[in-house]
Amino acid sequence: MAIFDLTLNGPLHQGEFVGIERESVLDWIPSDTLWAAIVSAWNALGFDASERLMDCKDGSSYAPFITTSAFPRAGVVRFYPAPPRLPEHAGMKDKGKASKKIRLISQNVLHDLSAGKTPENQDDCFIHGGSVWLSSSERNSIQSLFEEDEDGRPVLWRKQIVPHVTVDRMSNTSNLFHTGHMVFSKDCGFWFAARGKIDWVCESLNYLSQSGLGGLRSTGHGAFSWKQDPSDLPKADSGWGLCLSRYAPLSEEEIINGLQAHHSAYRLITVGGWCQDDQNHSWRRRSVRLVAEGALLPANTIGKLVDVHPVAPEAWLGPQRPVWRNGIAFLIPAGKLVEAI
């Protein structure tokens, strides 16, 4: 296993699947998107992606590598997805709806919650409108990285809306549209962990650091520098796990024993997108419903790759190869996180 730190060189446009709305962007990179980018980089580098994925079959739980989603990082402080249900010892009972806003928790907060301790929860431990929870020591360590949003509140990243104009070639009339992107403070970016063929991941990161991640790459979005961190993440071998990736159930049995288990907690998302045939013609991929990051699941949860190849497009050029959406679970021990409120 390996952990990678990514530092952005500019803005990032990681679009959210909401139709044609180009202003909606995410402040993290989902695991299925990151996995697809790494696989796509193989072809750009001259490797045969089909050969490297030859052991993958429809409904398979095998992949040459799996990753977490790429979550925000500020200096040495890494953030993790908050579970949809916080344990009673989180100390959030008296804060009402504030606990529902929390999307990301820091490493110190996760450690305390997993160990059954109550993390610091004074007001200055919550930033980004209460959606990010960190300890006072972590906040002090990255104090120099904070910037201010439009309301003067400290933030580590912020969304910007950028206007664009297109001109019709026939009528010379203009059309105004907007796109959104995320801008991170100095020494801020993402981190993710990977298991499996780490050397194949490193090959792709060398390419992706220049070509970029996400959308609008032709305008300089998504470029980054990266380094491999010597630290490690434990694997959930028994009990319950916190899922750091998107997840697609492997079978009906896994749904019954996992998603329907008493202590399981999760959110569902619908994921769509586009793919290309061998002549670079774009096709709408089949949408699939996945379990979002931060789910509390049994440690023996596996997940699978989902083939989202377009449904029988008559004009598809090239072989009818599968188009994989990675839904294999990446779990770390949940510890006391499974204690329900």
C-alpha positions as CSV (number, residue, x, y, z in Angstrom):
1,M,0.0,0.0,0.0
2,A,1.1,3.6,-0.6
3,I,-0.1,7.1,0.2
4,F,0.3,9.9,-2.3
5,D,0.2,13.7,-1.7
6,L,-0.9,15.9,-4.6
7,T,-0.2,19.6,-4.6
8,L,-2.2,21.6,-7.2
9,N,-0.5,24.0,-9.5
10,G,-3.7,25.8,-10.3
11,P,-7.5,25.5,-10.2
12,L,-9.4,22.2,-10.4
13,H,-12.6,21.5,-12.3
14,Q,-14.1,18.3,-11.0
15,G,-17.6,18.4,-12.3
16,E,-20.5,17.0,-10.5
17,F,-23.1,14.9,-12.4
18,V,-26.1,17.2,-12.5
19,G,-26.8,17.3,-16.2
20,I,-25.4,20.2,-18.3
21,E,-24.8,22.5,-15.3
22,R,-21.1,23.4,-15.6
23,E,-20.9,25.4,-12.3
24,S,-21.4,22.5,-10.0
25,V,-18.0,21.2,-8.9
26,L,-16.6,18.9,-6.2
27,D,-13.8,19.7,-3.7
28,W,-12.5,16.1,-3.9
29,I,-11.9,13.6,-6.6
30,P,-14.0,10.4,-6.3
31,S,-12.3,7.1,-6.3
32,D,-14.0,5.8,-9.5
33,T,-12.9,9.0,-11.4
34,L,-9.3,8.8,-10.1
35,W,-9.1,5.0,-11.0
36,A,-10.4,5.8,-14.5
37,A,-7.9,8.6,-15.0
38,I,-5.0,6.3,-14.0
39,V,-6.2,3.5,-16.4
40,S,-6.6,6.1,-19.2
41,A,-3.1,7.3,-18.6
42,W,-1.8,3.8,-19.4
43,N,-3.0,4.1,-23.0
44,A,-1.5,7.6,-23.4
45,L,1.8,6.3,-22.2
46,G,1.7,3.4,-24.8
47,F,0.7,0.6,-22.4
48,D,-2.1,-1.8,-23.3
49,A,-4.8,-1.1,-20.7
50,S,-6.9,-4.0,-22.0
51,E,-4.0,-6.4,-21.3
52,R,-3.5,-5.0,-17.8
53,L,-7.2,-5.4,-17.1
54,M,-7.6,-8.8,-18.9
55,D,-8.4,-10.6,-15.6
56,C,-11.4,-8.2,-15.0
57,K,-14.7,-9.7,-15.8
58,D,-18.3,-8.4,-15.5
59,G,-19.1,-8.5,-11.8
60,S,-15.5,-9.1,-10.8
61,S,-14.1,-8.1,-7.5
62,Y,-10.6,-8.1,-9.0
63,A,-8.6,-5.0,-10.1
64,P,-4.9,-4.6,-10.5
65,F,-5.1,-1.7,-8.1
66,I,-7.7,0.1,-6.0
67,T,-7.6,3.6,-4.5
68,T,-9.4,5.7,-2.0
69,S,-11.0,8.9,-3.2
70,A,-8.6,11.9,-3.3
71,F,-9.6,13.9,-0.3
72,P,-8.4,17.5,0.6
73,R,-5.1,18.0,2.3
74,A,-3.7,21.2,3.9
75,G,0.0,20.9,4.7
76,V,0.4,17.8,6.8
77,V,-3.2,17.7,7.8
78,R,-5.3,15.1,5.9
79,F,-9.1,15.1,5.8
80,Y,-11.3,12.0,5.7
81,P,-15.0,11.5,4.8
82,A,-17.3,11.9,7.8
83,P,-19.6,9.0,8.3
84,P,-23.3,9.8,7.8
85,R,-23.9,8.8,11.5
86,L,-21.6,10.1,14.2
87,P,-21.3,8.1,17.4
88,E,-22.7,9.3,20.7
89,H,-19.2,10.1,22.1
90,A,-18.7,12.7,19.3
91,G,-20.3,15.2,21.7
92,M,-22.5,16.7,19.0
93,K,-25.9,16.0,20.5
94,D,-26.2,19.6,21.8
95,K,-25.2,21.2,18.5
96,G,-28.5,20.3,16.7
97,K,-28.3,20.4,12.9
98,A,-24.6,21.4,13.0
99,S,-23.6,17.7,13.0
100,K,-25.5,17.2,9.7
101,K,-23.2,19.7,8.0
102,I,-20.0,17.9,8.7
103,R,-18.6,16.3,5.5
104,L,-14.9,16.0,6.3
105,I,-13.0,15.2,9.5
106,S,-9.3,15.5,10.2
107,Q,-6.9,12.7,11.1
108,N,-6.9,13.7,14.8
109,V,-10.7,13.8,14.9
110,L,-11.0,10.4,13.2
111,H,-8.4,8.9,15.6
112,D,-10.4,10.2,18.7
113,L,-13.8,9.0,17.3
114,S,-12.4,5.6,16.4
115,A,-10.9,5.2,19.9
116,G,-14.1,6.2,21.7
117,K,-12.9,9.6,22.8
118,T,-14.7,12.9,22.4
119,P,-12.7,15.2,20.0
120,E,-12.4,19.0,20.6
121,N,-15.6,20.6,19.4
122,Q,-15.4,24.3,20.2
123,D,-16.5,26.7,17.5
124,D,-13.0,27.3,16.1
125,C,-12.6,23.6,15.3
126,F,-15.1,23.9,12.5
127,I,-14.3,25.7,9.3
128,H,-15.8,26.0,5.8
129,G,-19.2,26.8,7.2
130,G,-19.1,24.0,9.7
131,S,-18.5,21.3,7.1
132,V,-14.9,20.5,8.1
133,W,-13.9,19.4,11.6
134,L,-10.3,19.5,12.9
135,S,-8.5,19.7,16.2
136,S,-7.1,23.0,17.6
137,S,-3.5,21.7,17.3
138,E,-4.1,20.9,13.6
139,R,-5.6,24.3,13.0
140,N,-2.6,26.0,14.6
141,S,-0.2,23.9,12.5
142,I,-1.7,25.2,9.2
143,Q,-2.7,28.7,10.4
144,S,-0.5,30.3,7.7
145,L,-2.3,28.4,4.9
146,F,-5.7,30.0,5.7
147,E,-7.3,32.5,3.3
148,E,-10.5,34.4,3.6
149,D,-13.7,33.9,1.7
150,E,-16.2,36.6,0.6
151,D,-17.5,36.8,4.1
152,G,-14.1,37.0,5.8
153,R,-14.2,33.5,7.2
154,P,-11.0,31.3,7.1
155,V,-10.9,28.7,4.3
156,L,-8.4,26.4,2.8
157,W,-10.1,26.1,-0.6
158,R,-12.9,28.0,-2.3
159,K,-15.2,27.7,-5.3
160,Q,-15.0,30.4,-8.0
161,I,-17.5,31.0,-10.9
162,V,-15.8,32.0,-14.1
163,P,-17.7,33.6,-17.0
164,H,-17.0,32.6,-20.6
165,V,-18.3,33.9,-24.0
166,T,-18.7,31.9,-27.2
167,V,-19.3,33.5,-30.6
168,D,-21.5,31.8,-33.2
169,R,-19.5,31.5,-36.4
170,M,-22.5,32.1,-38.7
171,S,-24.3,34.9,-36.9
172,N,-21.4,36.4,-34.9
173,T,-23.8,36.5,-31.9
174,S,-22.3,35.9,-28.4
175,N,-23.4,33.5,-25.8
176,L,-22.5,33.8,-22.1
177,F,-22.0,30.8,-19.9
178,H,-20.2,30.1,-16.6
179,T,-18.0,27.3,-15.3
180,G,-17.0,26.6,-11.7
181,H,-13.7,25.5,-10.3
182,M,-12.0,25.0,-7.0
183,V,-8.9,27.0,-6.0
184,F,-6.7,25.7,-3.1
185,S,-4.4,27.7,-0.8
186,K,-0.7,27.3,-1.0
187,D,0.6,23.8,0.0
188,C,-2.9,22.5,-0.2
189,G,-4.3,19.8,-2.5
190,F,-5.3,16.2,-2.1
191,W,-4.1,12.9,-0.8
192,F,-5.1,9.3,-1.6
193,A,-4.1,5.8,-0.8
194,A,-3.6,2.9,-3.2
195,R,-3.3,-0.9,-2.9
196,G,-2.1,-3.3,-5.5
197,K,0.2,-2.5,-8.5
198,I,1.7,0.7,-7.0
199,D,4.3,1.0,-9.7
200,W,1.5,1.2,-12.3
201,V,-0.1,4.0,-10.3
202,C,3.2,5.9,-10.1
203,E,3.6,5.7,-13.9
204,S,0.2,7.3,-14.4
205,L,0.8,10.0,-11.8
206,N,3.9,11.1,-13.7
207,Y,1.8,11.6,-16.8
208,L,-1.3,13.0,-15.1
209,S,0.7,15.6,-13.1
210,Q,1.3,17.3,-16.5
211,S,-1.9,16.6,-18.4
212,G,-4.1,17.3,-15.3
213,L,-7.1,15.8,-13.5
214,G,-10.7,16.7,-14.0
215,G,-12.2,18.9,-16.7
216,L,-11.0,22.1,-18.5
217,R,-7.5,20.6,-18.7
218,S,-6.8,22.5,-22.0
219,T,-7.0,25.8,-20.0
220,G,-4.5,24.7,-17.4
221,H,-6.8,23.1,-14.8
222,G,-5.9,20.0,-12.8
223,A,-2.1,20.1,-13.0
224,F,-0.2,19.0,-9.9
225,S,3.0,17.8,-8.3
226,W,3.1,14.7,-6.3
227,K,5.1,12.7,-3.8
228,Q,4.8,9.3,-2.1
229,D,4.4,9.3,1.6
230,P,6.1,6.6,3.7
231,S,3.2,6.4,6.1
232,D,0.5,3.7,5.9
233,L,-3.2,3.1,6.4
234,P,-4.4,0.0,8.3
235,K,-6.6,-2.4,6.6
236,A,-10.0,-3.4,8.1
237,D,-9.5,-7.1,8.7
238,S,-12.4,-7.7,11.1
239,G,-15.3,-6.0,12.7
240,W,-16.4,-2.8,10.9
241,G,-14.7,-0.5,8.5
242,L,-14.9,3.1,7.3
243,C,-15.0,3.1,3.5
244,L,-12.7,5.7,1.9
245,S,-14.0,5.0,-1.7
246,R,-17.2,4.7,-3.6
247,Y,-18.6,1.2,-3.4
248,A,-20.8,-1.1,-5.5
249,P,-22.1,-4.3,-3.8
250,L,-20.6,-7.5,-5.2
251,S,-23.8,-9.6,-4.8
252,E,-27.2,-9.8,-3.3
253,E,-25.6,-11.6,-0.3
254,E,-23.3,-8.6,0.2
255,I,-26.3,-6.3,0.2
256,I,-28.1,-8.4,2.8
257,N,-25.0,-8.9,5.1
258,G,-23.5,-5.5,4.5
259,L,-25.9,-2.7,3.6
260,Q,-28.8,-4.2,5.5
261,A,-26.7,-4.9,8.6
262,H,-27.8,-3.3,11.8
263,H,-24.8,-0.9,12.3
264,S,-24.3,0.0,8.6
265,A,-24.6,3.6,7.7
266,Y,-24.2,5.1,4.2
267,R,-25.4,7.5,1.6
268,L,-26.3,6.6,-2.0
269,I,-25.3,8.6,-5.1
270,T,-26.1,8.3,-8.8
271,V,-23.0,8.5,-11.1
272,G,-23.1,9.0,-14.9
273,G,-20.7,10.5,-17.4
274,W,-19.2,10.0,-20.8
275,C,-16.9,7.6,-22.6
276,Q,-15.3,7.4,-26.0
277,D,-15.0,4.8,-28.7
278,D,-11.8,4.1,-30.7
279,Q,-12.5,7.1,-33.0
280,N,-12.9,9.5,-30.0
281,H,-16.7,9.7,-30.5
282,S,-18.4,10.5,-27.2
283,W,-21.1,8.3,-25.7
284,R,-23.2,8.6,-22.6
285,R,-22.2,5.9,-20.1
286,R,-24.9,4.0,-18.2
287,S,-25.7,5.6,-14.9
288,V,-25.0,3.5,-11.8
289,R,-26.0,3.9,-8.1
290,L,-23.1,3.7,-5.7
291,V,-22.5,4.0,-2.0
292,A,-20.7,7.2,-1.2
293,E,-17.5,7.7,0.6
294,G,-17.7,7.6,4.4
295,A,-19.9,4.5,4.7
296,L,-19.7,2.3,7.8
297,L,-19.7,-1.3,6.5
298,P,-18.6,-4.8,7.7
299,A,-14.8,-5.3,7.2
300,N,-15.4,-8.2,4.9
301,T,-17.1,-6.0,2.3
302,I,-15.5,-6.4,-1.1
303,G,-17.4,-4.5,-3.9
304,K,-16.9,-4.9,-7.6
305,L,-16.2,-3.3,-11.0
306,V,-19.3,-2.3,-12.9
307,D,-19.5,-2.4,-16.7
308,V,-21.2,0.9,-17.7
309,H,-20.7,0.5,-21.4
310,P,-23.4,2.4,-23.4
311,V,-26.4,0.3,-24.2
312,A,-25.9,-1.1,-27.8
313,P,-24.9,2.1,-29.6
314,E,-25.2,1.2,-33.3
315,A,-22.5,3.7,-34.4
316,W,-19.9,2.6,-31.8
317,L,-16.5,2.4,-33.7
318,G,-14.1,-0.3,-32.5
319,P,-14.4,-3.4,-30.3
320,Q,-17.2,-3.6,-27.8
321,R,-14.9,-3.6,-24.8
322,P,-16.2,-3.1,-21.3
323,V,-16.2,0.4,-19.7
324,W,-15.4,-0.1,-16.1
325,R,-16.7,1.9,-13.1
326,N,-14.6,1.0,-10.0
327,G,-16.8,0.2,-7.0
328,I,-14.3,-1.9,-5.0
329,A,-14.4,-0.9,-1.3
330,F,-11.3,0.5,0.3
331,L,-11.8,0.0,4.1
332,I,-9.9,1.1,7.2
333,P,-10.9,0.1,10.7
334,A,-13.9,2.0,12.0
335,G,-13.4,1.2,15.7
336,K,-15.9,3.0,17.9
337,L,-17.4,4.8,15.0
338,V,-20.1,2.2,14.7
339,E,-21.7,3.2,18.1
340,A,-25.0,4.7,17.0
341,I,-26.4,7.9,18.6
